[in-house]
Amino acid sequence: MAAKKAEQGLVNQWRDILAVHARTLCELDRELHQHGLGASDFEVLDVLAEGTASDGGASYRVQEISERVHLSQSALSRLIGRLEKDGLVTRGMCAEDRRGVRVCLTPKGRALHGEVLPVQRAVLTRMLAGGAPSGCE
C-alpha cells in the first residue's frame, strides 16, 4: 500500500511538471507570436545569443543546438530554415566536419532577440514563480 502511494505520488509529480510546462509553453507562444516568433524559435535565438555574448559572434553546430532546445534534428532543421528565410540566422558549412552545419545570429536576429528577451523572461517569471494559470488550457 505504501509503495503504491509513493508510486502515485511520483505520477502526480510528473503530471504537475507536464502541466506547468504546457501552460508556460502556451503562454510563451501567445506572447512571442506578437513578435513573429514561437517559443522554440526564441529558444534557438537565445542559445545563439548566449554564445554570441560570450565569444563575440559564435556559431553552433545544429547538433549542439538540438541538445539545448530539445527538438528532433529534423524539426530543428525546419525551424532553422524558417529563421534563415526571415533573415534571423545564417547557416554555413562546419570547417571541422564538412558534413556538419553551423548556425549563427544575423544582426537582425540579434536585434529581435534583444527586443523579445524581456518578454520571454517576464513570462518565465510570471509562470514559474507560482504564476496564475493562463487561458491556454
N, C-alpha and C positions, 0 to 999 in steps of 0.2 A: 504494500500500500504506500509506504513512504517513497519507494523507488518510483512508483507510478506518479506520485505528486511531484517529485523532483523532475521527472521527465516532462510532465505537463508544464511545469514552471519554465523549463528551457524552451519548450514550444511557444509558450506565451511571450517569453522574452524575444524570441526570434521574430514572432509576428509583430510585436511592438516596434522592433528595429525596421522591419519592412514597411510598416505604416508611416513611420517618421520619414523614411527615405522617399516613399511615394509622395507624401504631402509636400515635402521640401522640393523634390524634383518638379512637381506640378507647379508650385509657386515660382520657382526659378524660371521655368519655361514661360509662364504667364508674364512675369516682369521683364524678361530679356527679349521677348517677342517684339516689344515696342522698339527695340534697337536692331531688329532683323536677325537675332540670334536665338538659338535654343540653348538649353543647359549644357549639352555635350559640345556644342560649338564653342561656348565660352570656356569650358574646361580645357579644350585644346589650346585656345588662345592664352589662357592663364599659364599652362605648362610652358608654352613657348616664351611667354613674357618673363617668367621666373628665370629661365636660362639667359634671356637677353639682359636682364637686370644684373645678373651675377657675373657674366663674362662677355658683355658687350657684343651683341649680335650673334649669339649662339644659335645653332641649329640642332635639331634632334632627329634621330632615325625614327621612322614610323613605328618600329618595334618598341623603342623607348617610350614613345608617347602612349602606345596602346597599353603598356604596363601601368601607366599612371591614370588613364581615363577609363579603364575597364570596358573597352569596346572590342569587338572582334576585329581582326585585321581587315576584313572586307568592309565592315561598317565604318571603320576609321578611314579607310582609303576613300570611300564615297564622301564622307564628311570633309576630308582634306581637299578633295576635288571641288566641292562647293565653296569652301573658304578660298581656294585658289581662284576660282572663277569670279568671286566677289572682290578679288584683289587684296585679301587679308593675309595670305601666306604665299610663299613660293616653294616649289619643290625642285630638288636637283639631285643628281647622282651623288652617291656616297663615295668619297675618294678612297676610303679604306676598303670598301667592298662594293664593287660595281653593281652588284645585284640589289644593294640597299638604296633607299631613297631618304634624303634629308629634307626637313621642312623647317622654314624659319618665318618669322613675322615680317611683314612689309611695314613701312611707315604708317600706312593706312590701318593695318591690323593693330599696330602698337597704339595708335590714337584711339581706335574704337575700344580696345581693351581698357585703356585708361579711363575712358568715359563711362564704361559699364561696370568696372570693378567696384565702385561704391554701391551700386545697385545690387550686385551679387552678394557682397559682404553684408549688406543690410538685410537681405532675405535670409542669409545663413544665421545672422544674429537673432532675427525675429523667430525663425522656425526652430532653431536648435537650442535656444536659451529658454525653453519652455513656452515657445510661441503658440499662439492660438491656431486651431485648425483652420485651414483655408477652405475656399469653396470648391476645391478640386475633387472632393471625394464623391 
